[in-house]
Amino acid sequence: MSTPQVIGIDFGGTSVKLAVIEGSELLTDVTRIPTQEFDGAEPLIEAIVKKVWKLRQSFPQVGAIGIGVPGVVDISEGVTYNLTNVKGWSSVPLRDLIFEKSGLPIAMDNDANCMAYAEFKYGAGQGFRNVVCVTLGTGVGGGLILNGELYRGRQHAAGEIGQMSIDFNGIEGPYGNSGSLERYIGNRQIEAMAAGLYRERGVNLPEDHTPEGLTSLAQNGDPVALEVWDRVSTCLAANLMSTIYLLNPDAVIIGGGVAHAGDLLFEPLKRKLRESLADEFFDHLSVLHARFGNTAGLVGCSAIAVDLL
C-alpha cells in the first residue's frame, strides 16, 4: 500500500511554506508566501488556500493537509493563538477555516512537534520508541516521543525545553522562569555571548559572530569561538541532563540552525552528558543530529496528517 499524498503547510517566522509530500519525499518544490505582505489573518489564509487548490490540480490524489505552526496550538479545537509577523493574528480557528475552503481533513500541530514526528517516522529517530527532539535556532523548542507516540500534554504544550531553567538565579524568562535555556542559547543570545567573550579576552569582535560565523571561526582554530561553543554545550547539557533523568529516553535528536555547528557542539555536549549522567541513563543513549533541515516541519506535519487517513 502506497503512502498517501499530503499537502504540508509550515508557518515560519517570515513565510509560509507549502509542498506536496509522500512519506518523507517532497514531490514539488517548496512554495513560499511571505507573511509580512499580509495585513491580517484573512488575506493570508486566502493566499494559502489558492496555493492549496493549485497544488491539488497537479496532484488530485492528495488526501489531507498537515499544518505546522509556531507557539501553542489547541489541536482539539484547531486554533492558533499568535503569529508575531502577521498583524491581527489572535486565536484564529485556522483548521476550520482551511477545511471550509478545501474540503480536506486537516491535522495541525506545533512546529517543534512536527520536527519531532518527522525524525521519529523517517529520520534519525527511526527504530526508537522514546525520543527527545530539540530545535536550536532563534528560540529553543522541543518535542517528545514517548512509548512510540507524540506526547503533547494536557494543554497540548508539552516539550517546551527552551523554557526549562538551567539557573534559578539566572536571566529572567518571559514567564518569570529565571534561567530559561532559551535566554542563553538562542541565536541572538549566542551572538551576545560571543561579543562578551571577545571583549573579555581583549580580542576584536569578528564582523560575523552569528552561530554560522562562529562555526567557521572555530573550525579555523579561533580560541574564543571554540570557547563560545563549549559554553553553549554546557548550557544545553545542563538542560538535557535533567530531561534525560526525567524521561530516560532512547535518543536525543538535535536540529535547527545552531546544530549546524556539528562536532563543535556535539562532542563537548556528549562529554558533559557522560560526566553528569549515571551509567544506566547514558550507556544506551544516542545523541544524534537531526536528519531533516528546513523541511522538517513540512515532513512532520504531513506525517501527522497521514495518521488521519
Secondary structure, DSSP 8 states (H G I E B T S, - for coil): ----EEEEEEE-SSEEEEEEEETTEESS--EEEEGGG-SSHHHHHHHHHHHHHHHHHH-TT--EEEEEESS-EETTTTEEEE-TTSTT-EEE-HHHHHHHHH-S-EEEEEHHHHHHHHHHHHSTTTT-SSEEEEEESSSEEEEEEETTEEE--TTS-TT-GGGSBS-TTS---TTS-TTBTHHHHSHHHHHHHHHHHHHHTT----S--SHHHHHHHHHTT-HHHHHHHHHHHHHHHHHHHHHHHHH--SEEEEESGGGGGTHHHHHHHHHHHHHHS-HHHHTT-EEEE-S-STTHHHHHHHHHHHTT-
